[in-house]
C-alpha cells in the first residue's frame, strides 16, 4: 500500500508517471493520421484523401482507430520508460554537468540515441501488431472468407502460433536503425528549440504552454524527417504475413529497399511523409506538453505560463 506514495515521492517516479501521461496524450491525438500513414506506405495505395474516403465509405470511422488497443495498452509504460531512460542516459553520457543544471546537448543527443535503441525491444512487437490491424480490411476479409483479427491479442496469438517468437520480432533490426538516431534528433530538437523560444527555461522550467507545444511539435517533425525512408521499409517488412501458399515478398531490409525503389521509384521512400509530419507535430506537441504539465503537478514547484511567449 505504501508503494505508490513512495514511488511518486522520488524524482524517478514522477518522471515515469509524467511520461505515461505524455504517451497517452500522443496516442489519442494522432492515431487516425497514423492509420493513414501506414496505409499510404503500402504499394498502390493512392492519396491520403482517397484512402480516407475508402475507409469512411467501406469500413466506417472506427477503422481509423483499429489497432489502437495495442499501443494504448502499452504506451503508458513504454513512454514512461522512454522519458525515464532518457533522463538517466542524458546525464550518464556527460557526467561533467552539475546535477542542478540541465543536461548538456551532447548528453541529450547520446541519451536520446541510447533510449531509442532500448525502447525498440518493447516497441517492435507492439508496432507489428498495430500495423497488421491497421491494414486489415474487415469487409474485404469477410467477402473472401478470410479470417479477420478481433483485436491485438488475436493478432499476437496468431503470429506466435504461425511464426513463433521470431515472427513477433519481425522488423526489430530496422526498428532499432530507425529509432536510435531519430530519438537523438528528437530530444535535441526539443531541448534546443524550447531554449530558443524561451531562454533560460531549460533550467528554471518556466516556459509557456505554447512553447511546449511548438517545441514538441518541431521535435516530432525533425525526428520523422531523418528516419522516414527507414519507416517505409519497416512498415513493408512488418506488414508481410507468411503462409504456406505464398512466401514472404521481401527477404530482408536491403531486399525490401531495392525492390521497392525498383518497382516504384525513390519517391516511394517518402510516400505518406506529409501525413506523418502533420501527425508528428500534433502528437509530439501533446506528448511534451502533457509530460511537462504532469511533471509540474507532481513536483508542485512550477506553473504553466499563459503569456504568448515562444
KEDOFI-913798 format. One record per atom (N, C-alpha, C, O): x, y, z. Coordinates in steps of 0.001 Angstrom, whole numbers, plus 524288, in hexadecimal, padded with zeros to 5 digits. Atoms other than C-alpha are relative to their C-alpha. Layout:
<rs>
XYZ/...
</rs>
This chain:
<rs>
803387FB4780000/800008000080000/8035B804ED80000/80190809167FE63/7FCA37FB737FFB6/80B928090780215/80335800D97FB0A/80634804977FAAB/7FCA47FFBB8049D/8117B8069B7F4AB/7FF3F805127FCEB/80306807D87FBDA/800ED7FB748035B/80AE98116F7ECCC/801808052C80293/803FF8086A8000D/7FE337FB1A7FD94/80CC681C647F6BC/805EB800828000E/80806804B47FF05/7FA4A7FFD27FFEC/81B1A818C27F817/80238800AD7FA83/8060D803797F9B6/7FE437FFAD8056E/81C8F8171F7E961/7FF86805967FDF8/803268079D7FB8B/800ED7FAB0801DA/816AD824827E67B/803248040580314/803B88087B80160/7FCD37FC617FCF1/81EFC82A9C7F110/805788008C7FDB3/80845804407FEF3/7FAD27FFDC80264/82B278279F7E904/7FFC8802D07FAC9/7FBB5802FC7F83B/7FFAE7FD5B80512/82FB182F477DD2E/7FF037FC287FB8E/7FC4B7FD717F7CD/800BF803EE80409/83025822CF7D519/7FA447FE8E7FF72/7F84A7FE067FB19/8057F8017B8001C/8224281F417D8D3/7FCA8804147FD4D/7F931802C27FA3D/803187FBD180257/81CD582C6F7D4E8/800FE800627FA25/7FD5B801267F718/7FEBE7FFD680591/8240582C737C7EC/7FD7B7FB677FD23/7FBAC7FBF87F8B8/8025F804A680245/81F0781EAF7C54E/7FA2D800DB7FF15/7F8387FFD27FAD0/805A27FF1F80069/810D3822487C7ED/7FED08044E7FC0D/7FB26803CD7F8FA/800D57FBB9803B1/811D582F147C054/800CD7FE1E7FA64/7FDF37FFB77F6DE/7FF1E8022F8052E/8175A827A87B4B8/7FB637FCC67FE2F/7FA167FCD07F98E/804A9802FD80154/80B9581EA77B524/7FB8D8037A7FE2E/7F8EA8023C7FA5A/804097FC4D8019F/8023C82A277B465/8012B8022C7FA94/7FDA0802D37F764/7FE7F7FE058051A/809D782F6A7A8D7/7FEDA7FC187FBAF/7FCF57FD8D7F783/800FF8040C803E7/808D4822817A19C/7FA417FF667FEBB/7F8D17FEDC7FA2C/805A580078800DB/7FA27821847A371/7FE008048F7FCBB/7FAEC803CB7F91E/801A87FB5F802F1/7F83A82F6B79E7B/8019E7FF917FA48/7FEAF801157F6C9/7FE158008280553/8007782C6579280/7FCEC7FC137FCD1/7FBA87FD1C7F84B/802EC8040A802D1/7F93D81FF778EC2/7FA91801ED7FE89/7F8F8801757FA06/805607FE55800F2/7EB9B825B179012/7FFC48045F7FBED/7FC3E8046C7F8A7/8003D7FB7580373/7EED08323A788B9/801767FEC37FA56/7FFB78017C7F6C7/7FE0C800CD8054A/7F56082C2B77CDF/7FF047FAC67FD7A/8011D7F9C67F944/80085805448021A/7F0BD81E3C77AA3/7FD7F7FFBE7FA90/7FF627FCC67F74A/8023F8004180549/7E7D2820B376ECD/803F6801657FBBC/804127FEE37F7A2/7FC057FE8B803CF/7F2F98277E767A7/804237FBBD7FF7D/8065F7FB0A7FB4A/7FC418044780034/7FBE581C1D76B26/7FDE87FB907FCA2/800DC7F9237F9B7/8026E8040080345/7F24D81299764E5/80079801697FA3E/801B17FE0F7F704/7FF667FE3A8056A/7F26C81AB87586B/805AA7FF6D7FE34/806A77FDE07F9C2/7FA758008380164/8016081AE4758B1/801617FA667FEA3/804057F9677FABF/7FED180587800E4/8022580C17759A9/7FDC47FE2D7FAD0/8005B7FB587F7EA/8027B801AA804E4/7F8A480A3474E63/80283802A37FB42/802D48004B7F712/7FD5C7FD4580443/7FF908146274606/8051D7FD577FE86/806C27FD9F7FA04/7FAEF8026A800F0/80C3B80CC674747/7FFA37FAD27FD1C/803A27F8947FBA5/800A7804E6802D1/8066C800C1740BC/80001800EF7FA19/7FEB6805387F856/7FFF07FF67805AD/807F17FE4D73214/7FA9C801617FDD4/7F6A87FF647FFB8/804CC7FE83802AD/7FD938048E72947/7FBC7801E9803C1/7F739800708034E/803A97FE597FBE9/7F73F80B5D734C7/7FCA0804A67FE77/7F8488053580072/802ED7FB5280155/7F2DD8181272E64/801568047A803B7/804F680416806DA/7FF027FB6C7FCB7/7F24082555734FE/7FD7C7FF6480556/7FA487FBEA80639/8023D800277FABF/7EF0C8281474325/7FA1A800E07FFDC/7F7317FE50802B4/8059B7FEDE8004A/7E1C882DB473F6B/7FCF47FB6E7FDB7/7F8A17FA497FF7B/802B9804828024B/7DE3C821FC736E7/7FFB57FB82803E5/7FBC77F8BF80422/8000E804157FBF5/7E20C818AA741E7/7FBEE8014D8041F/7F8F97FDE8805D0/803C77FE607FC09/7DA0F8208A74B9C/7FA737FF217FE1E/7F7237FD4D80116/80548800D18021E/7CE2C82028742AD/7FE9A7FA3C7FFEE/7FA437F8C480162/8010D8059C80032/7CF688117A740B7/7FEF87FDC48056A/7FB637FAA68062C/800A3801F97FAAA/7D0E980EE674F31/7FABF801A78023E/7F7F17FE7780480/804EE7FE047FDD8/7C5668177E752F8/7FB557FD677FD70/7F7807FC3280015/804688024C802D3/7BC93811B474864/7FF8D7FA1F800D4/7FB457F80780172/8002C805AC7FFBE/7C073803877497C/800827FD9D80561/7FE9E7F94A8064A/7FEFA802467FAE0/7C484801A175797/7FDF28033D8048C/7FD6280142808E4/802037FCAD7FBD8/7BF5580D2875F4D/8044D802C3802F8/808D880136802AA/7FC207FCE87FD14/7C6208172276818/803287FCD0803F2/807AE7FE0B80502/7FD46803227FC06/7C99F80CBA7722C/804E87FD6E7FDDD/808767FC21800D5/7FB718027E8025F/7D34E806EA7686A/804E08034C800B4/8093480133800BF/7FB807FC8B7FF3C/7DC11812CF76A70/802867FF2380552/80700800A980634/7FDF2801137FAC2/7DDBD80E6B77886/801207FA36800D4/802517F88B8052D/7FF0F8059B7FF88/7DF6B7FFF77759C/805AE7FF048017B/809438012E7FF1D/7FAB78013A7FE39/7EB247FA7F77CC4/801FE803998043A/8066F80304805FA/7FE317FC4C7FC0E/7EBB780592786AA/800A77FD6680554/803967FF4E808A0/7FFBC802977FAEF/7E9E77FC09791E5/8057D7FE548016C/8071B7FED2805ED/7FAB4801E97FEEB/7F7A37F66C7907B/8039C80462801D2/805F2803E9805FF/7FC8F7FBD97FE1D/7FF3D8033779138/7FDDE802CC804D0/800E68047980826/802287FD457FB79/7F5C28094879AFB/800D47FCDA804FC/801CD7FF0980927/7FF46803567FB6D/7F6E87FD9A7A40D/805A38001C801E0/806B07FF938068A/7FA7F8002E7FE96/805A77FE397A3B3/802898055A8005B/806C9805E880289/7FD657FAFC800A9/8082780C947A13A/80137802B480529/805148058A8058A/7FEF17FD897FAFA/80730810E97AF5F/805457FE3B80218/8088D8016C80393/7FB108021F7FE20/81228807E47B371/80472801457FC42/808B0802CB7FDEE/7FBF07FF17803E9/819AE8096F7A6AE/801F38059D80019/806AA806888004A/7FE647FA928001A/819A3818417A68C/8026D801A98052E/80607804D880559/7FDB77FEEF7FAE7/81C48818BC7B50E/805A47FE1E8002D/8090C800CF8023D/7FAB78021280021/82832810267B2F0/80384803457FC78/8081F803FF7FDA3/7FCEE7FCBE80390/82C9F818A87A786/801FA804E2802CA/806A0806188029C/7FE6F7FB317FD5E/82C9B825247AF87/8038C7FEE3804B1/8071F801E5805D7/7FCAF8014D7FB8B/8327081E667BB58/805727FE617FE43/8095B800038008B/7FAEE801B180212/83D2C817D67B372/80317804A77FDF1/807CD805187FED0/7FD6A7FB5680215/84014824A47AC89/80223803638046E/8067D805678040A/7FE427FCC97FB95/840F582BE27B990/8050B7FDD18025E/8087C800C6803F4/7FB558027A7FDC6/84B10822097BE5F/804A1800537FC3A/808EA801E47FDBE/7FBBC80043803C5/8530A820967B1D8/80212805617FE83/806C2805FA7FDA0/7FE427FACF80193/8537982F0F7AE7E/803FF8023B803D5/80743805708025D/7FC1E7FE517FC23/85B13831477BB0E/8049D7FC2D80046/8090C7FDBD80145/7FBD6803EB7FFB5/862C0824987BABB/80416800D07FBBB/808B57FFC97FC93/7FC5C7FF4280458/868C9827FF7AD86/80335804FD80081/806F3805BD7FD94/7FCE77FB477FF1F/86DB2835237B294/7FFAB80163805C5/7FCAC804CE80758/800267FF6D7FA57/8705E8345F7C121/8028C80505801F0/802668062D8069A/7FD697FB287FE60/877DB8413E7C118/7FC1B804468016D/7FD8C8081C803F2/804007FC0F7FEF4/86B0B848D77C1FC/7FDF27FF6880587/7FCE57FB0B80741/801FC800157FAAC/8666D84C6A7CF99/7FA5E7FE0680020/7F7667FED07FC6D/80548802147FF6A/85A1B845CE7D491/7FBEA8044E8002A/7F758803577FF02/803AB7FB9D7FFB7/853ED853337D66D/7FF318029D7FAB4/7FBBF805EA7FA1C/800757FDC980545/855DE8568A7C7FD/7FD6F7FC167FC57/7FDA27F7627FD53/802528039A803CF/84E93850E37BC4D/804457FCFF7FD25/808B47FED77FCED/7FC0D80304802DD/8559E846547B465/8023B8032A7FB78/7FF878066F7F934/7FDA67FD658047B/85F1F84B1D7AA14/7FD817FDF17FB02/7FB007F9D67FB0F/8023C801C6804F5/85B1184A1D79BD2/802957FAED7FE2E/800197F7B87FB98/7FD65804F780133/8653C83F5C79A26/7FD4A7FB86802DF/7FC2E7F77480090/802BB803F67FCFB/85EBD837B07A50D/7FA8D7FF077FDFD/7F8B27FA987FE04/80549800728021E/8516383A6C79F28/7FFF17FC877FB2B/7FCA97F90A7FABC/7FFD180310804D5/8551E834D0791DA/8014A7FA4780121/7FE887F6C57FF57/7FE68805617FEE2/85C3C828C379719/7FBF27FD2C80347/7FAFA7F8888027A/80421802547FCE1/851A9826627A134/7FB547FE8D7FCB1/7F8DE7FA847FD92/804528012280387/8476C827177968A/801107FB427FC9E/7FD9D7F7FF7FBDA/7FE918048580343/84EAF81D6978DDB/7FF9D7FAF180324/7FD6C7F7148014C/80050804A07FCA9/8501C813C77990F/7FA6F7FEA080167/7F9067FA0880186/8057D800DE7FEAB/841DE8157A79CDA/7FD0F7FD877FB74/7F9FF7F9E57FC31/802A28022280492/83D42812E078F01/801477FA4D7FF11/7FDDD7F7357FDB1/7FE6080572800C4/8451F8065878E10/7FD827FC698040C/7FBAD7F828802BF/802238033E7FBC9/8406D8013B79B37/7FA1B7FF4E7FF7B/7F8177FB0080035/805B48006080028/83211804627994A/7FE0F7FCC17FB5A/7F98A7FB1D7FB49/8018A8033380478/831FC7FD0078C44/7FEB97FA6680197/7FBB37F7BF7FEF4/8010B805567FE21/831F37F04979401/7FA3D7FF5380126/7F8007FB3980007/805938003C7FEC3/824377F35379898/7FCA7801E47FB77/7F8667FFD87FA8D/803277FD8480410/81FA07FB9A78D28/7FF407FC8B7FB3B/7FB107FCA27F8DE/8004B80308804D4/8227E7F21578217/7FB507FC407FFD4/7F8717FC537FBF9/8049D803658002C/8184C7E7B0785B8/7FADD8030D80011/7F71D801897FD78/804C27FCD47FFBD/80E3A7F23078901/7FEB0802427FAA8/7FA2B8022C7F907/800F77FDBC80525/80FE77F8BE77BC5/7FE9F7FBD67FC05/7FB8B7FCD77F877/8015C8044A8037D/80F5F7EBA6774D2/7FA327FEC680069/7F7837FE557FC72/805918011C7FF1B/802117E8C577AE0/7FCAB804837FDFE/7F8B1803A77FB6D/802F77FB5A801A2/7FD607F6AF77864/7FF94800487FA10/7FB5F801527F7FB/7FFF87FFB4805B9/8014C7F65876A02/7FC807FBDA7FD9F/7F9A37FCF67F9EC/803608042980213/7FA987E9497679A/7FA3A801758008D/7F71A800657FD0E/8056A7FE6B7FF2F/7EE057EEBE76D54/7FE8A804AD7FC8E/7FA3D804DB7FA69/801277FB5F80322/7EEEC7FBC27663B/7FF417FEC27FA3F/7FC648017E7F785/80062801718057B/7F0597F4F875922/7FB9B7FC237FEF0/7FA977FAC97FA6F/80430803C7800A5/7E53B7EB9975B70/7FB00802AF7FE34/7F92980662800AA/805097FE1B801EC/7D9107EE4B75378/7FBF47FBD780134/7FBC07F7D17FE94/803C9803EB7FE30/7CE067E72275A69/7FC2F7FE8B7FBB6/7FAEE7F9F37FB0A/803C18011880425/7C48E7E88374F04/802627FC787FBE4/7FFD87F8D17FA10/7FD438032A803E0/7CE977E2E27458C/800E67FA8080212/800457F6AE7FF38/7FEF5805207FDB1/7D1FF7D7DD74EDC/7FB0D7FCB980035/7FB297F8157FEF1/804F6802D17FFAC/7C3C67D41F750F8/7FE227FE587FA9F/7FBF77FA197F9F9/801C4801168054C/7C1007D4C974264/802C27FB4C7FDBA/800697F83D7FADA/7FCE28044780221/7CBBD7CB3973F3B/8008B7FB63803BB/803897F7C2802BC/7FFEF804557FC5C/7C9787C27474AD5/804F77FF7D80316/805F47FB6580569/7FB1A8002F7FD19/7D6837C5D8750E5/7FF0C80154805B4/7FB6C8043480706/800957FEEB7FA70/7D8437C62275F7C/801AE8059D80124/80593807837FF0E/7FEA07FAA97FE88/7D8587D3A976569/8016380017805C3/7FF3A7FD24808E2/7FE547FF8D7FA99/7DF047D79B771EF/7FBE2802F580329/7F98C806B880148/803D27FD787FC9E/7D63F7DB5577D4A/8026F8044980357/7FFA78079680575/7FD637FC167FCCF/7E06A7E37F7844C/805BF7FEC28007A/807947FAFC7FE21/7FA56800C77FF8F/7EEBE7E49178833/801827FAB98023C/805657F86F80093/7FEB78051F7FDB9/7EE887D83179073/7FF6E7FBBD7FBEC/802927F81B7FBB1/800DC803C58042F/7E9037D0A3784EC/80487800047FC22/806437FBE37FA61/7FB8D7FF8E8039D/7F3E17D5B477C20/804DC7FD8A80260/8078B7FA797FFD2/7FB58802027FD68/7FE867D291785FA/7FFE87FA0980055/803DD7F77C7FF5B/80080805AE7FFA6/7F96A7C4B578809/800DC7FD757FAAC/803757F96E7FA40/7FF768022080549/7F8997C2727795E/805AF8000E7FE3A/8078F7FC437FBF2/7FA8A7FF9180196/8067F7C73E7770E/8035E7FC0B802EF/806AD7F9708009C/7FCF4803B57FCE4/80C0C7BF2578240/7FF057FA657FE4A/802967F72B7FE4F/8016A8054C80193/804D17B31977D7C/802697FE8B7FABB/804567FA317FA0D/7FE338012A8054A/808E87B41D76F3A/805B9801587FF06/808407FEF07FBB8/7FAB27FE2D80115/815FC7BB217700A/803B97FF918049F/808797FFF7803F8/7FCBD800837FB65/81AD17B95F77DF0/8021E80537801ED/8007F8096080025/7FDA67FB497FDC6/822F77C2FC785CC/802BF803357FBC6/802A1808037FBEB/7FD5F7FD3C80441/82ACC7C65377992/7FC2B8035D7FCFF/7FD78807AA7FB49/803F87FD19802DE/81E427CA9977313/7FE2E804D6802DC/7FD3F808E08006D/801E27FB8A7FCFA/81A097D38C77E26/8040E8046080010/802C4808EB800F8/7FBDB7FC0F8003C/827237DA7077D02/801BC8011F7FA67/80610803047F980/7FED57FEA680565/8269B7DBB976E42/80090805F67FF8F/7FD23808D680153/7FF2C7FA608008E/82C2B7E92076AFE/802D98027F8048E/8032C8074A804D5/7FD5A7FDCA7FB6A/833C27EAAF777C2/804E58030F7FE87/805C5807568008B/7FB187FD6980179/840C47EE2A7714E/7FEE8805427FD6F/8016E809267FEB5/801407FB15802A4/83AAC7F87A7687E/7FD84803E1803CA/7FE078089B80318/802337FC8D7FC04/8334D7FDD577446/80457802B180312/804018075C8042F/7FB857FDB97FD3F/840397FFD977B7A/802C1803FC7FC8D/8041D8083B7FE5A/7FD5C7FC718039F/846738060C76F75/7FCDA804FF7FF31/7FF12809287FE3B/803537FB5E8008A/83AE080F4376E7F/7FFE88033A804FB/80082807FE804D0/801277FD2F7FB28/838DF812B977CBC/804BE80232802D1/8044E806368056D/7FB6B7FE0E7FD27/846B88145C781F3/8018A805867FE3C/801B3809118017B/7FEAA7FAA28019C/84AB9820177798E/7FB63803BC80064/7FC11808558019E/804A07FC9B7FFDA/83CC08253B7790C/7FF1C8023B80572/7FD93806C2805F9/800BA7FE187FAAE/83C138263F787E1/80442803E78018D/8034C80779804A0/7FBEE7FC287FF09/8491F82D497883F/7FE728054B7FDD3/7FEFD8094A80071/801DF7FB2D80279/843C08376877EC3/7FB4380225802EA/7FABB806DF8039E/804ED7FE977FD5D/836BA83780785F5/800EE80326804FE/7FEDF807738059C/7FF1C7FD5E7FB02/83BA283B1A79372/8036B804DE7FF60/80293808C78020C/7FCBE7FB62800D5/846308445C78E74/7FCBE804887FDE0/7FD49808F87FFA4/803447FBDC8024D/83C4A84BE47863A/7FC708026980413/7FBD18072D80442/803857FDE47FBF8/832DD84D237919B/802F880383803D0/8014C807E0804EF/7FD0D7FCFC7FC2E/83D28851BD79B32/802258050F7FD9D/8020A8092C80019/7FDC57FB6B8028F/8437385B0A7917A/7FBC78040B7FEBD/7FC80808B07FFC1/804167FC5C801A7/836C58610078C5F/7FD4480289804A8/7FC028072D80475/802917FD8F7FB80/830898630D799AB/803778043D80264/8018C808368044C/7FC607FC167FDEC/83CC486A4B79E01/80030804D07FC6D/800B6809397FE43/800057FB9E803A6/83C7F87290791AB/7FB058033D80089/7FB338080A8005A/805037FD497FF8B/82E1C875E779352/7FF76802D180540/7FD1F807008059E/800B17FDF77FAB0/82F20878537A1F0/805327FF84802EB/805D07FBEA8060C/7FAC38006F7FDAA/83D4C87AE87A644/7FFDD7FF44805EC/7FD15801FE808BE/7FFA58011C7FA6C/8409C8754B7B386/7FC2E7FBF3801F9/7FC7A7FA548067E/80416803937FE19/8351086BFC7B405/802057FA878011E/7FFA47F7B280430/7FDEB805327FEF4/83D8685FBE7B3C1/801A57FF7E805B4/801927FB35807E4/7FE56800267FA8A/8424D8636A7C14E/7FB9E80167803C3/7FB0C7FEF5807DD/8040C7FE537FC45/836BA86A7D7C763/7FAAC7FD807FF09/7F7387FDD38025E/804E9802A38010F/82BC4862CD7C0BC/7FB4D803887FFAD/7F6FA801E4800FD/804407FC3C80016/8238A86EF87BE98/7FE038012D7FA85/7FBD38055E7F9A5/801E27FEF38053E/8205D86D9C7B025/7FA0C7FFE97FFD1/7F7767FDA68032F/805AA7FFC4800A3/812A68704A7AB4B/7FDFC7FAF97FD84/801017F7DD7FB6D/80276804898027D/80911865FB7A693/800EE8001E7FA25/801D17FC107F7B9/7FF137FF97805A1/80AB886B22798D7/805877FE417FEA2/806597FBBD7FA9E/7FAA2801B3800F0/8195E868FC799CF/8005E7FA1280026/802EB7F7BB7FCCF/7FFF6805B67FF9D/8174585AE379E26/7FDAB7FD857FB1C/7FFF07F9EC7F8DF/802B78023880482/80DB38581F7931C/80332800A97FB05/803AC7FD057F7EA/7FD167FEE9804C9/815FE85E8C78898/8052B7FD127FFD7/806757FAA97FBE3/7FB00802C67FFD9/823258590678CDE/7FF307FA207FF88/8022B7F77D7FCD5/801298058F80064/81D2E84B8478E9A/7FE637FE817FA7E/8000D7FA767F87C/801A38011180555/816AA84C3678147/80492800017FC3B/804F27FC927F8E2/7FB6C7FFB68036C/8234B8504F77A92/803B57FB68800E6/8062C7F97F7FD3E/7FCB8804927FED2/82AA68456678187/7FDEF7FB2F7FD38/800F07F81B7FB12/8025C8046E802AC/8211783B8477C1E/800DC800317FA28/802157FC377F7BF/7FF2D7FF558059C/82224840F376E5D/805A27FECA7FE89/8069C7FBF77FAC5/7FA73800E080121/83109840FB76EB7/8016E7FA3A80051/8045C7F8447FD0C/7FEAA805887FF59/831C3832F877394/7FDDF7FCB27FB83/800657F8F37F9DF/8023D802F080460/828C082E16768B4/802E8801227FAED/803BC7FD987F7C7/7FD3A7FEA2804D1/82FF88356B75E01/8051B7FCFD7FF78/806A57FB927FB23/7FAE68029980049/83CD182ED376192/7FF987FA137FF7B/803747F7867FE2D/8005A805C08000A/83784820F176200/7FBA27FDE17FC88/7FABA7F9287FC82/804BF801CB802A4/82BAD8205B758F8/800E17FB8B7FC16/7FDD77F7D17FC17/7FF2F8046C8038F/83167817B574E26/800857FAC3802DA/7FE947F6C6800FF/7FF90804D47FCF2/834F880DAE75889/7FAB27FE4880208/7F9B27F99A8027F/80533801557FE16/8270E80E5575DB1/7FCC07FD6A7FBB9/7F9BD7F9D27FCCD/802CA802688045D/8219D80B297502F/801A97FA507FF6E/7FE607F6DB7FED3/7FDFE8055A80068/82A6B7FF2774F66/7FE0B7FCB780493/7FC807F838803D8/801CB802DA7FB64/826B87FB3A75D47/7FA417FE6D7FF81/7F8CE7FA03800BD/80591801238009A/818337FC2175A63/7FF247FB907FC2B/7FBFC7F8127FD25/800BA80418803F9/819677F3B974E40/801E27FAAE801FE/7FF7B7F6AD800D6/7FE15804F07FDDC/821747E96A75559/7FC307FDCB80402/7FB287F9188040B/80382801D97FBE0/8180B7E8B7760DB/7FA7F7FEDB7FE07/7F7817FC25800A3/80534800FE8022E/80BFC7E8A175821/7FFA77FA987FD7F/7FB607F8AA7FC74/7FFF98051F8028D/810207DBB175220/7FDCE7FBC880392/7FF477FB5F80821/80236804687FD1C/808327CFF575674/801517FB027FD11/7FEFD7F9FD7F8FC/7FE7E804C4802CA/80EAB7C30E752AA/7FBB07FBE580018/7F8B17FB8C803D6/803C28044A8004A/806537B79D74E5C/8026C7FB9C7FCD1/8066A7FC5A7FA3E/7FDFD80484802D8/808507AA1F74884/7FF93800B97FA19/8029B7FE747F723/800DD7FF4F80596/803367AEBC73B4D/8033E8046B7FDA1/8045A804637F8F3/7FD027FB9380215/80AF37BB5E73A15/8046E8016C803B9/80379802C18083E/7FB877FE937FCB4/818AB7BDF073F38/8003A805E4800CC/7FD65808D57FE42/7FF637FA737FF00/81CEB7CB1574496/80219802BE7FB24/8058B800B57F879/7FE597FD1280499/81E987D55473A03/8058380210800A9/808A0801F37FCFF/7FAE17FDA67FF09/82A747DBA77405E/803377FC7380382/801477FA8280775/7FC8F8036E7FD09/836147D3D17455F/802B1802BC8048C/804A68002F80820/7FD617FD127FBE0/83B7C7DEAA74DE6/7FFE1805CF7FEDD/7FD3B807947FB43/800127FA4980070/83E337ED2474F74/801ED801CE7FAAC/7FF42804D37F80C/7FDC37FE3F804F7/846F37EEE874387/7FCB17FE3C7FB64/7FC02801277F7A1/8034B801FE8043D/83E4A7E65E73AF2/7FAFD8033A7FF8E/7F93F804727FB3E/804C07FCC57FFFF/8323E7EE2E73EF1/8012C805607FDB1/7FE248076D7FA93/7FE737FAD680206/8395D7FAF473C2A/800C57FFCB7FA17/7FEAB8030F7F740/7FED3800648059A/83E507F68872ECD/7FB157FF147FCCA/7FA43801AD7F8D4/804A8801598030D/8317D7F09F72A32/7FC04804678000A/7F97D8056F7FC14/803BB7FBAB7FFAF/829357FBEF72EF6/801988046D7FC55/7FE56806967F988/7FE127FBD48035E/831CE805DE727F6/7FFAE7FE707FA41/7FE42801A17F6F3/8001F801E08055E/832AE7FD8D71BA4/7FA79800107FDC5/7F9AD801887F943/8056280073801D2/823F67FB9271ABF/7FD128053080006/7F99B806097FCCC/803237FB457FF5F/81F4B8090571F17/80320805117FFFD/800E28094C8006D/7FCCB7FB5180025/82AC68125F71E6F/80175801DE80572/7FF4E8000A80957/7FE217FE197FAF0/831D0819D57292F/7FBD6802FC80301/7FC268037E807C6/8041D7FD0A7FD54/825A2821C272C0E/7FCF57FCA1803D5/7FA6D7FEA980761/802D9803787FC7C/81FFA815AA732B1/8020B8007780598/7FF2E7FF8980958/7FD9D7FF967FAD1/82969817FE73DFB/7FDF4804A28031D/7FEE380509807D0/802307FB677FD63/82267824B174117/7FA13800177FFBD/7F7A3803FC80128/805AD8002B80072/814728205073E91/7FD7C800408056A/7FEE87FD52808F4/802AB7FF627FAFE/80B8F824B07498A/802B7803C0803B4/80111804628082C/7FD037FC8B7FC8D/8158082E6F74ED0/7FCB180493801F9/7FD0C8061280688/8033B7FB937FE6C/80BC2839A174EEB/7FC737FEA780486/7FBF6801A580842/8036E801CA7FBC3/8024B831F775754/803207FF05804F6/8016B8005C80941/7FCB68012B7FB73/80D5182D7676037/801C9804FB802B8/801D18054380785/7FE257FB147FDC2/8127483B4E76219/7FB92802D4802D2/7FC4E804DF8071C/8047B7FD7D7FD7F/804E5840BF764F5/7FEB27FD5380529/7FDA87FFE380918/80118802F77FB3A/80291835E276ECC/8043E800F580411/8031A8018F808B3/7FBA07FF617FC5E/8101A8379A774BE/7FFAA80526802F0/800C18055C8079D/800567FAF07FD6C/80DED845F777789/7FBC07FFFC8042A/7FC92801DE80883/804608002F7FC49/800C4843A277E0F/801467FC78804A3/800A37FDF980929/7FF19803F37FBFA/804C08377278581/804548019D803C7/803A18015180887/7FB987FEEE7FC94/811E283BD078AA7/7FF7B80523802E6/801C2805D480714/8016C7FB6A7FCF3/80CF18492778E65/7FCD17FE65804BA/7FDA7800568090C/80340801EC7FBB2/802C8841FF7968E/803307FCD6803E9/802627FD44808A1/7FCC28034A7FC9C/80CD98385779BDF/8033A80354803C6/8030D8028380882/7FC947FCD87FCAB/81667842877A0E4/7FCE4803A280396/7FE618047880815/803307FC9D7FCB2/80BC784BB47A5CB/7FDB97FCEA8048E/7FDDD7FEB180905/80239803407FBD7/80527840B27AD5E/804397FE51803DA/8034E7FE3880893/7FBAA8019E7FCA4/8125083C147B299/801AF8047180399/8022F803AF80852/7FE267FB957FCE3/816B7849887B71E/7FBE2801C0803FD/7FD2C802FA80875/804287FE5F7FC65/8098F84D027BD13/7FF697FC1080474/7FEED7FD8A80901/8006F804097FBF4/8089583FFB7C42E/8049680042803C2/803ED7FF8E80878/7FB517FFAC7FCB3/8167D841937C92A/7FF848047F803DD/800DE803EA80871/800A57FB8A7FC87/8137284EFF7CEB2/7FBE57FEFF80428/7FC8680092808A8/8041B8013E7FC36/806FE84A1D7D51D/802087FC468042E/800C27FCCE808CA/7FDFB803DA7FC50/80E3B83EC07DB50/8041A802568039E/80466800E380832/7FC047FD917FCBF/8197A8471E7E02F/7FDE5804A280320/80022806248071B/802627FB8C7FD51/810948527B7E41B/803C58048F800D2/803918074A804C6/7FC4C7FBB17FF52/81B7F85C187E1C1/80069803667FB21/8043A8063B7FA65/7FFE37FCD4804BD/81811862567D4E1/7FA93800E27FDF9/7F6EF7FE247FF82/8050D7FEE980252/80CF7868077CD28/800BD800E67FA2D/804FB8024C7F866/7FFD47FF368059D/809C3868E97BED5/7FE7B805927FEBA/7FA468076180032/8011D7FA968015A/80A88876917B97F/7FC2E800337FB81/7FBFA7FCA37F848/803F37FF7280412/7FFC287B787B0B9/8012B804807FC53/7FE2E805777F8AF/7FEC87FBAF8037C/80678887147AA73/801A37FDF17FAB0/8034E7F9747FA3B/7FECB8018E80545/808D9886AF79BE0/805D7800277FF08/807C18036F7FC16/7FA4E8002F8008A/8172A8832879CCF/8017F7FB1E7FD00/8000F7F6C67FE7B/7FDCA80484802C2/81DB787A7D792E7/805D1801157FF4B/8089D7FDDF7FD11/
</rs>
